[in-house]
């Protein structure tokens, strides 16, 4: 006898319990784009290379970089570190964001 495998449903855990590292990275990229002079030119570090650290609960620290045009049209790489937090199902807030050029 083989027991059927049932997919996990949303009810198998609350949003507070789930590791939302991938979504945290997506949300951080959105927050970073809001700070850029030319957000449409943004090319982010590939997600698998970015550092996403779950601090506690639904707080995440992200270290990554973005290439984007500055006010003069030159593409510049900016490294950033920041913290995002999921405050309710589907809602995220930016707690901190710092840029540095390298």
N, C-alpha and C positions, 0 to 999 in steps of 0.2 A: 504494500500500500504506500502510495506517495502522497504526502500531504500537499495540498495546493498552496502555492505562495500567493499571499494577498498583498497588494501594494499598500504601502503606508498611506494613511489618509491624514488630512490636516488635523483630525481629532486625536491623532496619536501623540501629539505634543503641542504645546502652545508656542506662539512665535517667540516668547521670551526664552524658551529652552533651545531652540534651533540655532545651529551655527550658520549665521548669515554673512560669512566672510566675503563670498562672491558679490552679494548685493551691496555690502559695505564699500567694496572697491568701485562698483558702478556709481554709487551715490557720491563717493568722494570725487570721482572724475567729473560728475555734473557740477559739484560745488567748485572745483578748480576752474572749469570752463567759465563760470560766472565771473571769475577774477581776471580773465584774459582779455587783452585788447582785441584779438581776432579769434574767438572761440571756434569758428568753423575750420581754422587751420590746425587745430590741436591733434597731435599724434602722441598717444600715451604709450608708455612702456608696456610691452605685452603683459597681460594679467598674470600669467604663470611666473613672470619674473619679479613682479611687484611683491613687496613684503606686507602682508596683512596679519596683524596680531590681535587676537581677541583678548581684550584687557580683562573684562569681567562683564557678566550679563550680556547686554547688547551694545557694549562700547568696543570700538575697533580702532586700532592705530594703523595707519597706512603710510608706507614710504614708497615713493615712486618718482617718475619724472614725466614731463610733457615737453614735446617740441611744439612751439607755436610762434607765429609771427608777432614781432613787437610792433610798436607804433611806426617804425620806419620800413616795415615789410621784411625784415631779416628774420629768418627762423632761428630761434634761440631755445636752448634746452634749459629748463628750470626743474630742479629737483624740489620735491615737496614732502613734507611730513604733516600729517594731520590726524584728527580724531573725529569720527562720526559716531552717532548713537541712534539706534532705533528706539523711538519713544512710544510707538504703538504700532499695531499691525499696518504696514505700508507707509508709516511716517518716519522720516529721518531728519536729524538736525546735525549741523556742523558745530563741533565744540571748539576746534582749533585748526589752524592752517598756517603753515610757514613755508615760504619759498626761499630757495637759495640757488644761485647760478653756479655752474661749474664748467 
